Amino acid sequence: MLHPERTESPIFGATGWGSASACGPNGGNCVEVNLTVPGHVGVRDSKQLTGDVTLDFDTASWSRFLHRARAGTFDLG
C-alpha cells in the first residue's frame, strides 16, 4: 500500500512500496517493502510517515533473511 503523504526515498522514490494485506489500512506493526530497484530491497516501518528507507538490503541478503525467517530462526517462542 502506498501512502501519498510519505516523503520520497533517495534510493527508491515514493512509489512501489507494499505491505501485507493483513496490515490493514492503519499500518499496525508492519513493514513496507520495495522491490523496484534492481539489486536492492527497501524496508521501512509502515507507521513512519516521513523519512528515508530504514533498511536497504542487497537481494542476496534479503533472500537469506527470508529463508531464515521462514525456517523460524527469529521466532520468540
mmCIF file of the N, C-alpha and C atoms, coordinates in Angstrom:
data_MODEL
# 
_entry.id   MODEL 
# 
loop_
_atom_site.group_PDB 
_atom_site.id 
_atom_site.type_symbol 
_atom_site.label_atom_id 
_atom_site.label_alt_id 
_atom_site.label_comp_id 
_atom_site.label_asym_id 
_atom_site.label_entity_id 
_atom_site.label_seq_id 
_atom_site.pdbx_PDB_ins_code 
_atom_site.Cartn_x 
_atom_site.Cartn_y 
_atom_site.Cartn_z 
_atom_site.occupancy 
_atom_site.B_iso_or_equiv 
_atom_site.pdbx_formal_charge 
_atom_site.auth_seq_id 
_atom_site.auth_comp_id 
_atom_site.auth_asym_id 
_atom_site.auth_atom_id 
_atom_site.pdbx_PDB_model_num 
ATOM 1   N N  . MET A 1 1  ? 0.842  -1.163  0.000  1.00 0.00 ? 1  MET A N  1 
ATOM 2   C CA . MET A 1 1  ? 0.000  0.000   0.000  1.00 0.00 ? 1  MET A CA 1 
ATOM 3   C C  . MET A 1 1  ? 0.890  1.230   0.000  1.00 0.00 ? 1  MET A C  1 
ATOM 4   N N  . LEU A 1 2  ? 0.622  2.166   -0.857 1.00 0.00 ? 2  LEU A N  1 
ATOM 5   C CA . LEU A 1 2  ? 1.391  3.411   -0.942 1.00 0.00 ? 2  LEU A CA 1 
ATOM 6   C C  . LEU A 1 2  ? 0.705  4.470   -0.103 1.00 0.00 ? 2  LEU A C  1 
ATOM 7   N N  . HIS A 1 3  ? 1.484  5.190   0.677  1.00 0.00 ? 3  HIS A N  1 
ATOM 8   C CA . HIS A 1 3  ? 0.967  6.300   1.462  1.00 0.00 ? 3  HIS A CA 1 
ATOM 9   C C  . HIS A 1 3  ? 1.424  7.580   0.784  1.00 0.00 ? 3  HIS A C  1 
ATOM 10  N N  . PRO A 1 4  ? 0.534  8.336   0.134  1.00 0.00 ? 4  PRO A N  1 
ATOM 11  C CA . PRO A 1 4  ? 0.937  9.509   -0.637 1.00 0.00 ? 4  PRO A CA 1 
ATOM 12  C C  . PRO A 1 4  ? 1.598  10.598  0.190  1.00 0.00 ? 4  PRO A C  1 
ATOM 13  N N  . GLU A 1 5  ? 1.369  10.637  1.504  1.00 0.00 ? 5  GLU A N  1 
ATOM 14  C CA . GLU A 1 5  ? 1.957  11.672  2.329  1.00 0.00 ? 5  GLU A CA 1 
ATOM 15  C C  . GLU A 1 5  ? 3.415  11.402  2.668  1.00 0.00 ? 5  GLU A C  1 
ATOM 16  N N  . ARG A 1 6  ? 3.934  10.267  2.294  1.00 0.00 ? 6  ARG A N  1 
ATOM 17  C CA . ARG A 1 6  ? 5.322  9.924   2.605  1.00 0.00 ? 6  ARG A CA 1 
ATOM 18  C C  . ARG A 1 6  ? 6.287  10.769  1.779  1.00 0.00 ? 6  ARG A C  1 
ATOM 19  N N  . THR A 1 7  ? 7.461  11.010  2.342  1.00 0.00 ? 7  THR A N  1 
ATOM 20  C CA . THR A 1 7  ? 8.483  11.712  1.574  1.00 0.00 ? 7  THR A CA 1 
ATOM 21  C C  . THR A 1 7  ? 9.181  10.722  0.652  1.00 0.00 ? 7  THR A C  1 
ATOM 22  N N  . GLU A 1 8  ? 9.811  11.234  -0.361 1.00 0.00 ? 8  GLU A N  1 
ATOM 23  C CA . GLU A 1 8  ? 10.488 10.392  -1.331 1.00 0.00 ? 8  GLU A CA 1 
ATOM 24  C C  . GLU A 1 8  ? 11.809 9.880   -0.776 1.00 0.00 ? 8  GLU A C  1 
ATOM 25  N N  . SER A 1 9  ? 12.064 8.596   -0.944 1.00 0.00 ? 9  SER A N  1 
ATOM 26  C CA . SER A 1 9  ? 13.329 7.988   -0.553 1.00 0.00 ? 9  SER A CA 1 
ATOM 27  C C  . SER A 1 9  ? 14.378 8.338   -1.594 1.00 0.00 ? 9  SER A C  1 
ATOM 28  N N  . PRO A 1 10 ? 15.625 8.614   -1.181 1.00 0.00 ? 10 PRO A N  1 
ATOM 29  C CA . PRO A 1 10 ? 16.659 8.942   -2.163 1.00 0.00 ? 10 PRO A CA 1 
ATOM 30  C C  . PRO A 1 10 ? 17.005 7.778   -3.092 1.00 0.00 ? 10 PRO A C  1 
ATOM 31  N N  . ILE A 1 11 ? 16.767 6.558   -2.659 1.00 0.00 ? 11 ILE A N  1 
ATOM 32  C CA . ILE A 1 11 ? 17.078 5.396   -3.490 1.00 0.00 ? 11 ILE A CA 1 
ATOM 33  C C  . ILE A 1 11 ? 15.829 4.887   -4.203 1.00 0.00 ? 11 ILE A C  1 
ATOM 34  N N  . PHE A 1 12 ? 14.731 4.736   -3.483 1.00 0.00 ? 12 PHE A N  1 
ATOM 35  C CA . PHE A 1 12 ? 13.549 4.053   -4.003 1.00 0.00 ? 12 PHE A CA 1 
ATOM 36  C C  . PHE A 1 12 ? 12.427 4.958   -4.480 1.00 0.00 ? 12 PHE A C  1 
ATOM 37  N N  . GLY A 1 13 ? 12.442 6.211   -4.130 1.00 0.00 ? 13 GLY A N  1 
ATOM 38  C CA . GLY A 1 13 ? 11.351 7.101   -4.518 1.00 0.00 ? 13 GLY A CA 1 
ATOM 39  C C  . GLY A 1 13 ? 10.117 6.881   -3.662 1.00 0.00 ? 13 GLY A C  1 
ATOM 40  N N  . ALA A 1 14 ? 9.044  7.502   -4.057 1.00 0.00 ? 14 ALA A N  1 
ATOM 41  C CA . ALA A 1 14 ? 7.816  7.462   -3.258 1.00 0.00 ? 14 ALA A CA 1 
ATOM 42  C C  . ALA A 1 14 ? 6.873  6.342   -3.684 1.00 0.00 ? 14 ALA A C  1 
ATOM 43  N N  . THR A 1 15 ? 7.130  5.713   -4.830 1.00 0.00 ? 15 THR A N  1 
ATOM 44  C CA . THR A 1 15 ? 6.217  4.682   -5.314 1.00 0.00 ? 15 THR A CA 1 
ATOM 45  C C  . THR A 1 15 ? 6.851  3.305   -5.198 1.00 0.00 ? 15 THR A C  1 
ATOM 46  N N  . GLY A 1 16 ? 6.016  2.274   -5.327 1.00 0.00 ? 16 GLY A N  1 
ATOM 47  C CA . GLY A 1 16 ? 6.498  0.902   -5.338 1.00 0.00 ? 16 GLY A CA 1 
ATOM 48  C C  . GLY A 1 16 ? 6.536  0.232   -3.984 1.00 0.00 ? 16 GLY A C  1 
ATOM 49  N N  . TRP A 1 17 ? 6.014  0.883   -2.956 1.00 0.00 ? 17 TRP A N  1 
ATOM 50  C CA . TRP A 1 17 ? 6.020  0.303   -1.613 1.00 0.00 ? 17 TRP A CA 1 
ATOM 51  C C  . TRP A 1 17 ? 4.784  -0.553  -1.415 1.00 0.00 ? 17 TRP A C  1 
ATOM 52  N N  . GLY A 1 18 ? 4.959  -1.703  -0.761 1.00 0.00 ? 18 GLY A N  1 
ATOM 53  C CA . GLY A 1 18 ? 3.830  -2.578  -0.488 1.00 0.00 ? 18 GLY A CA 1 
ATOM 54  C C  . GLY A 1 18 ? 3.966  -3.229  0.871  1.00 0.00 ? 18 GLY A C  1 
ATOM 55  N N  . SER A 1 19 ? 2.831  -3.609  1.435  1.00 0.00 ? 19 SER A N  1 
ATOM 56  C CA . SER A 1 19 ? 2.825  -4.321  2.711  1.00 0.00 ? 19 SER A CA 1 
ATOM 57  C C  . SER A 1 19 ? 1.807  -5.441  2.630  1.00 0.00 ? 19 SER A C  1 
ATOM 58  N N  . ALA A 1 20 ? 1.843  -6.332  3.580  1.00 0.00 ? 20 ALA A N  1 
ATOM 59  C CA . ALA A 1 20 ? 0.909  -7.461  3.614  1.00 0.00 ? 20 ALA A CA 1 
ATOM 60  C C  . ALA A 1 20 ? -0.517 -6.952  3.791  1.00 0.00 ? 20 ALA A C  1 
ATOM 61  N N  . SER A 1 21 ? -1.461 -7.629  3.169  1.00 0.00 ? 21 SER A N  1 
ATOM 62  C CA . SER A 1 21 ? -2.863 -7.219  3.302  1.00 0.00 ? 21 SER A CA 1 
ATOM 63  C C  . SER A 1 21 ? -3.339 -7.328  4.750  1.00 0.00 ? 21 SER A C  1 
ATOM 64  N N  . ALA A 1 22 ? -2.705 -8.160  5.555  1.00 0.00 ? 22 ALA A N  1 
ATOM 65  C CA . ALA A 1 22 ? -3.082 -8.313  6.963  1.00 0.00 ? 22 ALA A CA 1 
ATOM 66  C C  . ALA A 1 22 ? -2.755 -7.073  7.781  1.00 0.00 ? 22 ALA A C  1 
ATOM 67  N N  . CYS A 1 23 ? -1.952 -6.170  7.251  1.00 0.00 ? 23 CYS A N  1 
ATOM 68  C CA . CYS A 1 23 ? -1.595 -4.948  7.974  1.00 0.00 ? 23 CYS A CA 1 
ATOM 69  C C  . CYS A 1 23 ? -2.778 -4.017  8.122  1.00 0.00 ? 23 CYS A C  1 
ATOM 70  N N  . GLY A 1 24 ? -3.716 -4.069  7.211  1.00 0.00 ? 24 GLY A N  1 
ATOM 71  C CA . GLY A 1 24 ? -4.881 -3.208  7.284  1.00 0.00 ? 24 GLY A CA 1 
ATOM 72  C C  . GLY A 1 24 ? -4.561 -1.774  6.905  1.00 0.00 ? 24 GLY A C  1 
ATOM 73  N N  . PRO A 1 25 ? -5.572 -0.914  6.945  1.00 0.00 ? 25 PRO A N  1 
ATOM 74  C CA . PRO A 1 25 ? -5.399 0.466   6.489  1.00 0.00 ? 25 PRO A CA 1 
ATOM 75  C C  . PRO A 1 25 ? -4.584 1.351   7.431  1.00 0.00 ? 25 PRO A C  1 
ATOM 76  N N  . ASN A 1 26 ? -4.474 0.993   8.707  1.00 0.00 ? 26 ASN A N  1 
ATOM 77  C CA . ASN A 1 26 ? -3.759 1.864   9.646  1.00 0.00 ? 26 ASN A CA 1 
ATOM 78  C C  . ASN A 1 26 ? -2.302 1.470   9.854  1.00 0.00 ? 26 ASN A C  1 
ATOM 79  N N  . GLY A 1 27 ? -1.802 0.468   9.168  1.00 0.00 ? 27 GLY A N  1 
ATOM 80  C CA . GLY A 1 27 ? -0.389 0.105   9.249  1.00 0.00 ? 27 GLY A CA 1 
ATOM 81  C C  . GLY A 1 27 ? -0.060 -0.943  10.286 1.00 0.00 ? 27 GLY A C  1 
ATOM 82  N N  . GLY A 1 28 ? -0.617 -0.854  11.464 1.00 0.00 ? 28 GLY A N  1 
ATOM 83  C CA . GLY A 1 28 ? -0.330 -1.839  12.504 1.00 0.00 ? 28 GLY A CA 1 
ATOM 84  C C  . GLY A 1 28 ? 1.153  -1.951  12.779 1.00 0.00 ? 28 GLY A C  1 
ATOM 85  N N  . ASN A 1 29 ? 1.587  -3.126  13.188 1.00 0.00 ? 29 ASN A N  1 
ATOM 86  C CA . ASN A 1 29 ? 3.011  -3.397  13.408 1.00 0.00 ? 29 ASN A CA 1 
ATOM 87  C C  . ASN A 1 29 ? 3.566  -4.071  12.165 1.00 0.00 ? 29 ASN A C  1 
ATOM 88  N N  . CYS A 1 30 ? 3.669  -3.327  11.095 1.00 0.00 ? 30 CYS A N  1 
ATOM 89  C CA . CYS A 1 30 ? 4.058  -3.885  9.801  1.00 0.00 ? 30 CYS A CA 1 
ATOM 90  C C  . CYS A 1 30 ? 5.231  -3.127  9.197  1.00 0.00 ? 30 CYS A C  1 
ATOM 91  N N  . VAL A 1 31 ? 5.774  -3.713  8.163  1.00 0.00 ? 31 VAL A N  1 
ATOM 92  C CA . VAL A 1 31 ? 6.794  -3.045  7.371  1.00 0.00 ? 31 VAL A CA 1 
ATOM 93  C C  . VAL A 1 31 ? 6.306  -2.963  5.935  1.00 0.00 ? 31 VAL A C  1 
ATOM 94  N N  . GLU A 1 32 ? 6.866  -2.026  5.200  1.00 0.00 ? 32 GLU A N  1 
ATOM 95  C CA . GLU A 1 32 ? 6.628  -1.924  3.770  1.00 0.00 ? 32 GLU A CA 1 
ATOM 96  C C  . GLU A 1 32 ? 7.917  -2.319  3.061  1.00 0.00 ? 32 GLU A C  1 
ATOM 97  N N  . VAL A 1 33 ? 7.757  -2.982  1.929  1.00 0.00 ? 33 VAL A N  1 
ATOM 98  C CA . VAL A 1 33 ? 8.895  -3.471  1.151  1.00 0.00 ? 33 VAL A CA 1 
ATOM 99  C C  . VAL A 1 33 ? 8.808  -2.886  -0.250 1.00 0.00 ? 33 VAL A C  1 
ATOM 100 N N  . ASN A 1 34 ? 9.973  -2.550  -0.805 1.00 0.00 ? 34 ASN A N  1 
ATOM 101 C CA . ASN A 1 34 ? 10.051 -2.003  -2.151 1.00 0.00 ? 34 ASN A CA 1 
ATOM 102 C C  . ASN A 1 34 ? 11.051 -2.831  -2.948 1.00 0.00 ? 34 ASN A C  1 
ATOM 103 N N  . LEU A 1 35 ? 10.580 -3.411  -4.054 1.00 0.00 ? 35 LEU A N  1 
ATOM 104 C CA . LEU A 1 35 ? 11.407 -4.273  -4.901 1.00 0.00 ? 35 LEU A CA 1 
ATOM 105 C C  . LEU A 1 35 ? 11.663 -3.662  -6.276 1.00 0.00 ? 35 LEU A C  1 
ATOM 106 N N  . THR A 1 36 ? 11.537 -2.351  -6.396 1.00 0.00 ? 36 THR A N  1 
ATOM 107 C CA . THR A 1 36 ? 11.595 -1.715  -7.716 1.00 0.00 ? 36 THR A CA 1 
ATOM 108 C C  . THR A 1 36 ? 12.994 -1.366  -8.200 1.00 0.00 ? 36 THR A C  1 
ATOM 109 N N  . VAL A 1 37 ? 14.000 -1.393  -7.325 1.00 0.00 ? 37 VAL A N  1 
ATOM 110 C CA . VAL A 1 37 ? 15.359 -1.027  -7.716 1.00 0.00 ? 37 VAL A CA 1 
ATOM 111 C C  . VAL A 1 37 ? 16.189 -2.305  -7.866 1.00 0.00 ? 37 VAL A C  1 
ATOM 112 N N  . PRO A 1 38 ? 16.661 -2.622  -9.062 1.00 0.00 ? 38 PRO A N  1 
ATOM 113 C CA . PRO A 1 38 ? 17.437 -3.838  -9.264 1.00 0.00 ? 38 PRO A CA 1 
ATOM 114 C C  . PRO A 1 38 ? 18.620 -3.931  -8.296 1.00 0.00 ? 38 PRO A C  1 
ATOM 115 N N  . GLY A 1 39 ? 18.740 -5.090  -7.644 1.00 0.00 ? 39 GLY A N  1 
ATOM 116 C CA . GLY A 1 39 ? 19.841 -5.327  -6.723 1.00 0.00 ? 39 GLY A CA 1 
ATOM 117 C C  . GLY A 1 39 ? 19.602 -4.841  -5.307 1.00 0.00 ? 39 GLY A C  1 
ATOM 118 N N  . HIS A 1 40 ? 18.461 -4.172  -5.063 1.00 0.00 ? 40 HIS A N  1 
ATOM 119 C CA . HIS A 1 40 ? 18.157 -3.622  -3.743 1.00 0.00 ? 40 HIS A CA 1 
ATOM 120 C C  . HIS A 1 40 ? 16.755 -4.010  -3.299 1.00 0.00 ? 40 HIS A C  1 
ATOM 121 N N  . VAL A 1 41 ? 16.581 -4.131  -1.983 1.00 0.00 ? 41 VAL A N  1 
ATOM 122 C CA . VAL A 1 41 ? 15.264 -4.305  -1.380 1.00 0.00 ? 41 VAL A CA 1 
ATOM 123 C C  . VAL A 1 41 ? 15.164 -3.279  -0.263 1.00 0.00 ? 41 VAL A C  1 
ATOM 124 N N  . GLY A 1 42 ? 14.201 -2.378  -0.374 1.00 0.00 ? 42 GLY A N  1 
ATOM 125 C CA . GLY A 1 42 ? 13.979 -1.372  0.656  1.00 0.00 ? 42 GLY A CA 1 
ATOM 126 C C  . GLY A 1 42 ? 12.954 -1.871  1.659  1.00 0.00 ? 42 GLY A C  1 
ATOM 127 N N  . VAL A 1 43 ? 13.190 -1.608  2.940  1.00 0.00 ? 43 VAL A N  1 
ATOM 128 C CA . VAL A 1 43 ? 12.271 -1.997  4.002  1.00 0.00 ? 43 VAL A CA 1 
ATOM 129 C C  . VAL A 1 43 ? 12.118 -0.810  4.947  1.00 0.00 ? 43 VAL A C  1 
ATOM 130 N N  . ARG A 1 44 ? 10.860 -0.463  5.257  1.00 0.00 ? 44 ARG A N  1 
ATOM 131 C CA . ARG A 1 44 ? 10.626 0.633   6.196  1.00 0.00 ? 44 ARG A CA 1 
ATOM 132 C C  . ARG A 1 44 ? 9.396  0.353   7.053  1.00 0.00 ? 44 ARG A C  1 
ATOM 133 N N  . ASP A 1 45 ? 9.326  1.036   8.169  1.00 0.00 ? 45 ASP A N  1 
ATOM 134 C CA . ASP A 1 45 ? 8.223  0.927   9.118  1.00 0.00 ? 45 ASP A CA 1 
ATOM 135 C C  . ASP A 1 45 ? 6.966  1.534   8.504  1.00 0.00 ? 45 ASP A C  1 
ATOM 136 N N  . SER A 1 46 ? 5.868  0.792   8.524  1.00 0.00 ? 46 SER A N  1 
ATOM 137 C CA . SER A 1 46 ? 4.633  1.292   7.914  1.00 0.00 ? 46 SER A CA 1 
ATOM 138 C C  . SER A 1 46 ? 4.015  2.447   8.694  1.00 0.00 ? 46 SER A C  1 
ATOM 139 N N  . LYS A 1 47 ? 4.409  2.644   9.934  1.00 0.00 ? 47 LYS A N  1 
ATOM 140 C CA . LYS A 1 47 ? 3.878  3.745   10.726 1.00 0.00 ? 47 LYS A CA 1 
ATOM 141 C C  . LYS A 1 47 ? 4.692  5.030   10.570 1.00 0.00 ? 47 LYS A C  1 
ATOM 142 N N  . GLN A 1 48 ? 5.878  4.937   10.002 1.00 0.00 ? 48 GLN A N  1 
ATOM 143 C CA . GLN A 1 48 ? 6.742  6.109   9.821  1.00 0.00 ? 48 GLN A CA 1 
ATOM 144 C C  . GLN A 1 48 ? 6.311  6.829   8.553  1.00 0.00 ? 48 GLN A C  1 
ATOM 145 N N  . LEU A 1 49 ? 5.617  7.947   8.702  1.00 0.00 ? 49 LEU A N  1 
ATOM 146 C CA . LEU A 1 49 ? 5.031  8.622   7.542  1.00 0.00 ? 49 LEU A CA 1 
ATOM 147 C C  . LEU A 1 49 ? 6.007  9.522   6.799  1.00 0.00 ? 49 LEU A C  1 
ATOM 148 N N  . THR A 1 50 ? 7.140  9.823   7.384  1.00 0.00 ? 50 THR A N  1 
ATOM 149 C CA . THR A 1 50 ? 8.133  10.637  6.698  1.00 0.00 ? 50 THR A CA 1 
ATOM 150 C C  . THR A 1 50 ? 9.498  10.010  6.895  1.00 0.00 ? 50 THR A C  1 
ATOM 151 N N  . GLY A 1 51 ? 10.445 10.408  6.091  1.00 0.00 ? 51 GLY A N  1 
ATOM 152 C CA . GLY A 1 51 ? 11.810 9.929   6.264  1.00 0.00 ? 51 GLY A CA 1 
ATOM 153 C C  . GLY A 1 51 ? 12.230 8.944   5.201  1.00 0.00 ? 51 GLY A C  1 
ATOM 154 N N  . ASP A 1 52 ? 13.469 8.556   5.285  1.00 0.00 ? 52 ASP A N  1 
ATOM 155 C CA . ASP A 1 52 ? 14.070 7.675   4.294  1.00 0.00 ? 52 ASP A CA 1 
ATOM 156 C C  . ASP A 1 52 ? 13.821 6.211   4.624  1.00 0.00 ? 52 ASP A C  1 
ATOM 157 N N  . VAL A 1 53 ? 14.314 5.361   3.756  1.00 0.00 ? 53 VAL A N  1 
ATOM 158 C CA . VAL A 1 53 ? 14.247 3.921   3.961  1.00 0.00 ? 53 VAL A CA 1 
ATOM 159 C C  . VAL A 1 53 ? 14.985 3.565   5.238  1.00 0.00 ? 53 VAL A C  1 
ATOM 160 N N  . THR A 1 54 ? 14.389 2.721   6.039  1.00 0.00 ? 54 THR A N  1 
ATOM 161 C CA . THR A 1 54 ? 15.035 2.294   7.267  1.00 0.00 ? 54 THR A CA 1 
ATOM 162 C C  . THR A 1 54 ? 16.156 1.305   6.961  1.00 0.00 ? 54 THR A C  1 
ATOM 163 N N  . LEU A 1 55 ? 15.894 0.357   6.076  1.00 0.00 ? 55 LEU A N  1 
ATOM 164 C CA . LEU A 1 55 ? 16.888 -0.656  5.722  1.00 0.00 ? 55 LEU A CA 1 
ATOM 165 C C  . LEU A 1 55 ? 16.964 -0.799  4.205  1.00 0.00 ? 55 LEU A C  1 
ATOM 166 N N  . ASP A 1 56 ? 18.164 -1.028  3.702  1.00 0.00 ? 56 ASP A N  1 
ATOM 167 C CA . ASP A 1 56 ? 18.386 -1.263  2.277  1.00 0.00 ? 56 ASP A CA 1 
ATOM 168 C C  . ASP A 1 56 ? 19.214 -2.532  2.159  1.00 0.00 ? 56 ASP A C  1 
ATOM 169 N N  . PHE A 1 57 ? 18.555 -3.638  1.809  1.00 0.00 ? 57 PHE A N  1 
ATOM 170 C CA . PHE A 1 57 ? 19.227 -4.931  1.646  1.00 0.00 ? 57 PHE A CA 1 
ATOM 171 C C  . PHE A 1 57 ? 19.662 -5.117  0.200  1.00 0.00 ? 57 PHE A C  1 
ATOM 172 N N  . ASP A 1 58 ? 20.779 -5.817  -0.021 1.00 0.00 ? 58 ASP A N  1 
ATOM 173 C CA . ASP A 1 58 ? 21.027 -6.303  -1.374 1.00 0.00 ? 58 ASP A CA 1 
ATOM 174 C C  . ASP A 1 58 ? 20.143 -7.542  -1.519 1.00 0.00 ? 58 ASP A C  1 
ATOM 175 N N  . THR A 1 59 ? 19.854 -7.934  -2.738 1.00 0.00 ? 59 THR A N  1 
ATOM 176 C CA . THR A 1 59 ? 18.884 -9.011  -2.955 1.00 0.00 ? 59 THR A CA 1 
ATOM 177 C C  . THR A 1 59 ? 19.334 -10.349 -2.357 1.00 0.00 ? 59 THR A C  1 
ATOM 178 N N  . ALA A 1 60 ? 20.616 -10.643 -2.346 1.00 0.00 ? 60 ALA A N  1 
ATOM 179 C CA . ALA A 1 60 ? 21.100 -11.904 -1.761 1.00 0.00 ? 60 ALA A CA 1 
ATOM 180 C C  . ALA A 1 60 ? 20.876 -11.913 -0.248 1.00 0.00 ? 60 ALA A C  1 
ATOM 181 N N  . SER A 1 61 ? 21.152 -10.805 0.419  1.00 0.00 ? 61 SER A N  1 
ATOM 182 C CA . SER A 1 61 ? 20.929 -10.720 1.868  1.00 0.00 ? 61 SER A CA 1 
ATOM 183 C C  . SER A 1 61 ? 19.451 -10.832 2.191  1.00 0.00 ? 61 SER A C  1 
ATOM 184 N N  . TRP A 1 62 ? 18.600 -10.193 1.404  1.00 0.00 ? 62 TRP A N  1 
ATOM 185 C CA . TRP A 1 62 ? 17.154 -10.269 1.620  1.00 0.00 ? 62 TRP A CA 1 
ATOM 186 C C  . TRP A 1 62 ? 16.673 -11.705 1.466  1.00 0.00 ? 62 TRP A C  1 
ATOM 187 N N  . SER A 1 63 ? 17.178 -12.399 0.470  1.00 0.00 ? 63 SER A N  1 
ATOM 188 C CA . SER A 1 63 ? 16.803 -13.793 0.257  1.00 0.00 ? 63 SER A CA 1 
ATOM 189 C C  . SER A 1 63 ? 17.212 -14.662 1.448  1.00 0.00 ? 63 SER A C  1 
ATOM 190 N N  . ARG A 1 64 ? 18.426 -14.445 1.971  1.00 0.00 ? 64 ARG A N  1 
ATOM 191 C CA . ARG A 1 64 ? 18.878 -15.202 3.156  1.00 0.00 ? 64 ARG A CA 1 
ATOM 192 C C  . ARG A 1 64 ? 18.011 -14.886 4.368  1.00 0.00 ? 64 ARG A C  1 
ATOM 193 N N  . PHE A 1 65 ? 17.668 -13.617 4.560  1.00 0.00 ? 65 PHE A N  1 
ATOM 194 C CA . PHE A 1 65 ? 16.804 -13.232 5.672  1.00 0.00 ? 65 PHE A CA 1 
ATOM 195 C C  . PHE A 1 65 ? 15.454 -13.936 5.570  1.00 0.00 ? 65 PHE A C  1 
ATOM 196 N N  . LEU A 1 66 ? 14.825 -13.892 4.393  1.00 0.00 ? 66 LEU A N  1 
ATOM 197 C CA . LEU A 1 66 ? 13.524 -14.543 4.226  1.00 0.00 ? 66 LEU A CA 1 
ATOM 198 C C  . LEU A 1 66 ? 13.609 -16.035 4.488  1.00 0.00 ? 66 LEU A C  1 
ATOM 199 N N  . HIS A 1 67 ? 14.660 -16.673 4.002  1.00 0.00 ? 67 HIS A N  1 
ATOM 200 C CA . HIS A 1 67 ? 14.846 -18.108 4.219  1.00 0.00 ? 67 HIS A CA 1 
ATOM 201 C C  . HIS A 1 67 ? 14.916 -18.414 5.719  1.00 0.00 ? 67 HIS A C  1 
ATOM 202 N N  . ARG A 1 68 ? 15.707 -17.646 6.450  1.00 0.00 ? 68 ARG A N  1 
ATOM 203 C CA . ARG A 1 68 ? 15.861 -17.861 7.891  1.00 0.00 ? 68 ARG A CA 1 
ATOM 204 C C  . ARG A 1 68 ? 14.570 -17.535 8.641  1.00 0.00 ? 68 ARG A C  1 
ATOM 205 N N  . ALA A 1 69 ? 13.855 -16.513 8.226  1.00 0.00 ? 69 ALA A N  1 
ATOM 206 C CA . ALA A 1 69 ? 12.588 -16.168 8.877  1.00 0.00 ? 69 ALA A CA 1 
ATOM 207 C C  . ALA A 1 69 ? 11.561 -17.279 8.672  1.00 0.00 ? 69 ALA A C  1 
ATOM 208 N N  . ARG A 1 70 ? 11.486 -17.799 7.462  1.00 0.00 ? 70 ARG A N  1 
ATOM 209 C CA . ARG A 1 70 ? 10.540 -18.892 7.182  1.00 0.00 ? 70 ARG A CA 1 
ATOM 210 C C  . ARG A 1 70 ? 10.908 -20.161 7.929  1.00 0.00 ? 70 ARG A C  1 
ATOM 211 N N  . ALA A 1 71 ? 12.183 -20.345 8.227  1.00 0.00 ? 71 ALA A N  1 
ATOM 212 C CA . ALA A 1 71 ? 12.657 -21.523 8.963  1.00 0.00 ? 71 ALA A CA 1 
ATOM 213 C C  . ALA A 1 71 ? 12.446 -21.379 10.470 1.00 0.00 ? 71 ALA A C  1 
ATOM 214 N N  . GLY A 1 72 ? 11.996 -20.199 10.918 1.00 0.00 ? 72 GLY A N  1 
ATOM 215 C CA . GLY A 1 72 ? 11.723 -19.994 12.337 1.00 0.00 ? 72 GLY A CA 1 
ATOM 216 C C  . GLY A 1 72 ? 12.916 -19.502 13.136 1.00 0.00 ? 72 GLY A C  1 
ATOM 217 N N  . THR A 1 73 ? 13.980 -19.108 12.494 1.00 0.00 ? 73 THR A N  1 
ATOM 218 C CA . THR A 1 73 ? 15.184 -18.671 13.170 1.00 0.00 ? 73 THR A CA 1 
ATOM 219 C C  . THR A 1 73 ? 14.919 -17.521 14.149 1.00 0.00 ? 73 THR A C  1 
ATOM 220 N N  . PHE A 1 74 ? 13.984 -16.657 13.811 1.00 0.00 ? 74 PHE A N  1 
ATOM 221 C CA . PHE A 1 74 ? 13.756 -15.455 14.617 1.00 0.00 ? 74 PHE A CA 1 
ATOM 222 C C  . PHE A 1 74 ? 12.534 -15.556 15.521 1.00 0.00 ? 74 PHE A C  1 
ATOM 223 N N  . ASP A 1 75 ? 11.909 -16.733 15.590 1.00 0.00 ? 75 ASP A N  1 
ATOM 224 C CA . ASP A 1 75 ? 10.736 -16.905 16.440 1.00 0.00 ? 75 ASP A CA 1 
ATOM 225 C C  . ASP A 1 75 ? 11.087 -16.669 17.907 1.00 0.00 ? 75 ASP A C  1 
ATOM 226 N N  . LEU A 1 76 ? 10.206 -16.007 18.622 1.00 0.00 ? 76 LEU A N  1 
ATOM 227 C CA . LEU A 1 76 ? 10.466 -15.656 20.020 1.00 0.00 ? 76 LEU A CA 1 
ATOM 228 C C  . LEU A 1 76 ? 10.037 -16.739 21.008 1.00 0.00 ? 76 LEU A C  1 
ATOM 229 N N  . GLY A 1 77 ? 9.289  -17.705 20.549 1.00 0.00 ? 77 GLY A N  1 
ATOM 230 C CA . GLY A 1 77 ? 8.744  -18.700 21.472 1.00 0.00 ? 77 GLY A CA 1 
ATOM 231 C C  . GLY A 1 77 ? 9.468  -19.926 21.509 1.00 0.00 ? 77 GLY A C  1 
# 
